[in-house]
Amino acid sequence: MMKITVNGKEWNALAGTTIADLIGRFKISPRACAVEINGKIIKREKFTSLVKEGDVVEIIRMMGGG
């Protein structure tokens, strides 16, 4: 297990957890969100990248409306 922070809350994640895995935990479509790790925006094609011990992840859901 490794500790990461997701949207301000500490999480335990298994080694081998990807950004896509985290997005799936929140039941968010990868096409409807933006992800930032340690202050850097991650491109969608990099969502298969692994998260690492101590990473600070922000997942921002896009919402439509007016």
Rosetta blueprint (number, residue, H / E / L):
1 M L
2 M E
3 K E
4 I E
5 T E
6 V E
7 N L
8 G L
9 K E
10 E E
11 W E
12 N E
13 A E
14 L L
15 A L
16 G L
17 T L
18 T E
19 I H
20 A H
21 D H
22 L H
23 I H
24 G H
25 R H
26 F L
27 K L
28 I L
29 S L
30 P H
31 R H
32 A H
33 C E
34 A E
35 V E
36 E E
37 I E
38 N L
39 G L
40 K E
41 I E
42 I E
43 K L
44 R H
45 E H
46 K H
47 F L
48 T L
49 S L
50 L E
51 V L
52 K L
53 E L
54 G L
55 D L
56 V E
57 V E
58 E E
59 I E
60 I E
61 R E
62 M L
63 M L
64 G L
65 G L
66 G L
